[in-house]
Amino acid sequence: MRYIKVFLLVLLFFVIMMLFVQNQASFSDAVTLKFDPMFAPAMQSIPLPRYALLLICFALGALVVLSMLLWDRLTLTSRLGAARRRGNSLQKQLDKANAQIEKLTADKAKAEADLAAAQEALKAAAQPAAE
């Protein structure tokens, strides 16, 4: 799969370079950007070649996408941390509950042993009186 991706990237780069070389004169034309808001004075940029404008727009788009990806990564990282803390808290509660169950099981076994001993003592005490 990696080789297919590399091949497709090389093919895309080749097509873009062909487009640029065949249309170099058109891409070198100067473009002046104008902005005339109603509430502020009009602004005008210096003449820029069209390819420079394309590169600037590409770079700005890449920065916007990168910032969105970083924001998503930070959000997921914080959610993962919260989930881990919750999991650790629940694990501690489970360990505590298991310890209580073990203690109650041991107390029950001891109580049953004491009950059996008391019943044996009652039986032993009842036998000499019957003789």
C-alpha positions, 0 to 999 in steps of 0.5 A: 500500500505504501508503494501505491501511495508513493506512486500516486504522489509522484504522479500527482507531482508530475501532473502539477509540474506539467501544468505549471511548465505549460502555463508558466506565462499565465502563472507569471501574470501580476494580480492586484488584490482589492478590498473595499469595505463600506466602513473602512478605507479601501485597500489594495495589495502590491502586484503579485504573480499568480503563482505566488498568490496560489502558494500563499493560499496553499500555505494558509489552507495548510495552516488552517488544516494543521490547526484543526488537526492539532485542536482535535488531537488536544481534545482527544488527548484530554478526553483520553486522560479523563477516561484513564482517570475514571478507569483508575478510580473505578479500578480502585473502587473495584479493588476495595469492594473485592477486599470487602467481599473477601473479608466478609467471606472469611468472616462468614467461614469463621462464623460457620466454623464457630457455629459448627463448634457450638453445635458440637459442644451442645451435642457433647453436652447433651449426650452425658446428660442423657446417659 
